[in-house]
Amino acid sequence: MDLKPSEVATVLKSEIAGFAGRMQKSSVGTVLMVGDGTARVHGLDDCMMNEMLDFGNGIFGVALNLEEDNVGAVLLGSDTKVKEGDTVRTTGRVMSVPTGLQMCGRVVDALGRAVDGKGEIKFAPSDLRPIEGRSPSVPERQPVKEPLQTGIKAIDSMIPIGRGQRELIIGDRGTGKTALIVDTFINQKSTGGGDPKNKDQVICIYVAVGQKQSTVKAVVDKLEKYGAMPYSIVVSAPASSEAAMQFLSCYAGASMGERLRDEGRHVVIAYDDLYKQAVAYRQVLLLLRRPPGREAFPGDVFNLHSRLLERAAKLSKEKGSGSLTALPVVETQEGDVSAYIPTNVISITDGQIFLESSLFNAGQRPGVNAGISVSRVGGSAQIGAMKKISGGLRIQLAQFRELAAFAQFGSDLDKTTQQAITRGQRMTELLKQPEFQPVPVEEQVVILYAGSSGLLDSVPLARVADFEKKYLAFVRSSHADVLTALRTEKKWTDALQKKCDEIGQKFRSEFLA
């Protein structure tokens, strides 16, 4: 086709007039060295701490070391796709993950990508949230006073957890730490019927750090079996994943919880576990030539956990009254709670639930050592009825253990001592609880009162578990009004106590007949 010069000039003038100049600024660097999931990059002079770096081929990294002549970064993907001399660009943003209710019922990695085989998770750009968030300030918080029921009698009675609290779960390997978390998640179904769209439903987030994939699968299966998965999010960073993904996964889970907390929802998040996160963090920073400190951990390992756990809070009324409750897990070696990481986390949290191997192996499950376990919010996170019933339970059990040890060396015991041992034995039996069978708080009050009032003193020790099961079934079927009153009013009145005494006496006579 022939064009006249005048036509060419017209076209050019039109294109020039419609041209909108766009300039995009980006720093460009070069990979100096890559290996073991880390890279050193030269030329990124204005790079920010924790900034996302684009390595090309769909591989991103996070800047962790800002040195004089290079930047140390961890790769969020396979380092086989990155080689020396590759071009690296800054993105101008920190690492972000998708958040919102659409994440419920899914298993995702530390970047918020689905890994459950159920397809991609659809989200809007506004759903992206940085993994490093500012913890609420003092005026933005309110005291922890609303209970978070776990459904576990030993915890709800003696070591109560409140919404917005940070309660450490600590113990050796194989003492039931993960099972305790799963029980807590299952029990939250009662808050909103298991519907995540219900504002009253407590959303649960489980962050698996450095776990076996089979372990994560087992947790997901249990949550699905007991109907807890629809309102739960599982963030999986298994032992086979990159060390960077393992230590960043906790912050990703916290951001997902913060989004819902800031919308006025209630969220409970479990980090399983923070010792493995600290080990992953140590591995990454040693590879980046960060100077080691105690036990070869970096000097800022305390900050690693404090800036994570400080994000848990109960927000003020002006901020919507939402809450984020943190249940960090730390695995100990031979019950040593004085080790470096356990003491760090204990000092940051609002109490700890100590699971003891000897109790667990002796059949006391959950193996909670009430002597050194503590909840610093105390009775303010309990309903009135439970607070009144369980007030002297911890002291009663402590006295029982002392008397039981003393009784081994003496044959003649006075009547008072014998009675204390008898009651302590039965209360210990009552506190035993099978896995994945959480008990509603109103039923806990009824059965614990039965034990503390001496109703079970004449019941043979071997039949205590059977008595509990049948007694609660009897109360549910014939005296549901008692449970309703406890559930709605949450108070322990003289009239209610009198009625429980009458019901208990009647049932015991029939049970022992």
Buried (B, 14 or more C-beta within 10 A) or exposed (E): EEEEEEEEEEEEEEEEEEEEEEEEEEBEBBBBEBEBBBBBBBBBEEBBEBBBBBBEEEBBBBBBBBEEEBBBBBBBBEBEBBEEEBEBBBBBEBBBBBBBBBBBBBBBBBBBEBBEEEEEBEBEEEBBBBBBBEBBEEEBBBEBBBBBBBBBBBBBBBBBBBBBBBBBBBBBEEBBBBBBBBBBBBBBBBBBEBEBEEEEBBBBBBBBBBBEBEBBBBBBEBBEEBEBBBBBBBBBBBBEBBBBBBBBBBBBBBBBBBBBBBBEBBBBBBBBBBBBBBBBBBBBBBBBEBEEBEEEBBEBBBEBBBBBBBBBBBBBEEBEBBBBBBBBBBBBEEBEBEBBBBBBBBEBBBBBBBBBBEBBEEEBBBBBBBEEBBBBBBBBBBBBBBBBBBBEBBEBBEBBBEBBEEBEEEEEBEEEBEEBBBBBBBBBBBBBBEBBEBBBBBBBBBBBBBBBBEBBEEBEEEBBBEBBEBBBEBBEEEBEEBBEBBBEEBEBBEEBBEBBBEBBEEBBEEBEE
